[in-house]
C-alpha cells in the first residue's frame, strides 16, 4: 500500500476508510468526472468544457453545409464516414440543423481560430466551425477520431488551434520507387492527424530529358493523382530535386554538366554550378515539375554538395565567385550564388524556396536570399538562433527525427519522455518558438533493401503521431509514453487507409502460369505482409546489375532462384491482384515480373514492359 494510504489509515481509522471506499458515487458526479476528461484524440485536445448529455450519431444524421467551402468539407467528410463504415450520410444545404445532424461552418470573422484552428460543439447536434475551410476540415478529423471509438460523443466544447504552421513528413523516393498506395496511405494518415506538409524528393519521368529516365521515376499522371489527393486532404505536397549535390539520378548520363575536379575526374552526383547550361538544365526540370505540383514551395535540397571532398579540389568555383563578387569572394559563394539564382527563378514562378542547412557553414561572403526557408537537420557552425536572427524562416528537421532504411531510427519513446518540441534543434535548444515554422520527420532509403515499405510504415506510425502531437499542441499530454500510444490505438487509422500487408492467397504450393512461362512454387507469407516464392531450386530473388542504394534497379534484371533467406528482403514479393490473376511485384525494386523476349523472368517498370498476369493453380 502506498505511503499516502498508510498515513490516511493512521488518521481516520480502518472503519472510516472502508466506509469511504465503499460508498457509492452519485450518478451525476460520476458522469461529471467522466466528462471532465477530454475525449481521446491525436493530437490531444488542449481544452474541453464538458456539458450534460451527448451527441448521438445515427441513421438519421445529416451533414449540413451552406457555402461552397462548407460543402467541400462536408463532401470529404461524407466520403470518409462511408469509408470508415458509418454508411452513406447525406449532405444538405444550410440551416441550423436538427438533433443528430453535423453542421459544418466556415466563418472568416472568427479570426482567433487562425488559418487552421477550429471550434467543436457537441450536444444534441454537433457543429464544427473554422475561420477557413482548412480549419473546418481539421475539426472533421477530430470528429472522425471520436466516431472511431463510439457513435456517442460526450457533450462539450473545444477550441483547438495548432502551435506551429508547418507539420510534416519528408520522404525520399529519390532513387528507389515507393509505391503509390503507400504514399496515398501516408497522405490520409497525415491528414487524419492534422499534419499538413509532405516533402517528396521524387523523380518525375521527363519528356524534356528522356536520357535521365532511370528507375524509379513516376509518371506525371500518377503524381497528379497524388497531388489531387493531397489537395482534398489539405496536405501540401512539396517537390524536391536535390541540387547541386545528389544530382546523379539526373546527370549520370550528362557528363557535360558534371563538376570536374582538378585531376580531371567527373563527379556524377555534383552539378557544375559555374555553367549556365547547368542552371538552365535544372530550371527546365523545375518547369516540368510545375506541370504536376501545385504547391507554392520548391525544395532544392542544397545539402552535402562537398560531401567527402572540399572546394580546393575545384578551382573553377573560386574563379567563378571572384569574377562575380570580387577578390574577397570564397568558393562557397559560387554555391550560394546557385542557390540564390534558383531562389530568384522560383520566386518568378510564384514559389518560395526551401533548402537544407548543412551547406551554411559561414564560409561565404554572399548571403542566402531573404525569405528562403531553411530546414535544419545537422549541427553546423551557423546555429538555428543565428539563422532566425538573420530573418530566415526555420523548420526543425532534426536528425533525431530520422527513420533510415537499414540505419538510424528515431527513438520516439525517448523524445516523448523528454517532452521534445520543435524548439529542440540539433546542437541548440531555443527558448522561444518565434521564427520556427514547425518540424517534420524524414524517411530516407540509404540502404534501400534494409527494410520493406511495410516495415517502414510500421516504424513511421508512432513517429508520425508523436510529431503531430508535438507540433499541434502540448508535446507531453499523457504521463507515460504507453498512455500516449494508447491514444493512437484508440483512434486507429484514417478512413480509406488500405492494409498493404494483406496477402491475397493462402500459403501453399501453386503453379504460376502466364504467356510464355510456367513454374511451380510454394508461396509463404512473410511477417511484413509480403510472400516468398520458393521453387525447387530456391527462392526467387532479383539479383544482378548495378546497385543503387544497395538495390538492383535496372530494368531487365532477372529473378533467379537463390538459397532461401528469411532476412533477405530481395526475396519478398507482393501478389498484386490483376484481372484474371496476379502481378508479382518485388517488394524492394517495385518492378513487376514479366517474361523477357529470351524467356527469362525479369523485372520491368510497368510503363516500359506490360507486367505479366500470373494465373495461380493450387496443388
Buried (B, 14 or more C-beta within 10 A) or exposed (E): EEEEEEEBEEEEEEEEBEEEEEEEEEEEEEBEEEBEEBBBBBBBBBEBEBBEBBBBBEEEBBBBBBBEBBBBBBBBBBBBBBBBEBEEBEBBEEEEBBEBBBBBBBBEEBEEBBBBBBBBBBBBBBBBBBBBBBBBBBBBBBBBBBBBBEEBBBBBBBBBBBBBBBBBBBBBBBBBBBBBEBBBBBBBBBBBBBBBBBBBBBBBBBEEBEEBBBBBBBBBEBBBEBBEBBBBBBBBBBBBBBBBBBBBBBBBEBEEBBBBBEEEEBBBBBBBBBBEEBBEBBBEBBEBBBEBBEBEBBBBBBBBBBEEEEBEBBEBBBBBBBEEBEEEBBBBBBBBBBBBBBBEBBBEEEBBBBBBBBBBEEBBEBBBBEEBBBBBBBBBEBBBBBBBEBEBBBBBBBBBBBBBBBEEBBEBBEBBEEEBBBBBBBEEEBEEBEBBBBBBBBBBBBBBBBBBBBBBBBBBBBBBBBBBBBBBBBBBBBEEBEEBBEBBEBBBBBBBBEEBBEBEBEEEEBBBBBEEBEBBBBBBBBEBBBBBBBBEEBBBBBBBBEEBBBBBBBBBBBBBBBEBEEEBBBBBBBBBEBEEBBBBBBBBBBBBBBBBEEEBBBBBBBEEBEBBBBBBEEE
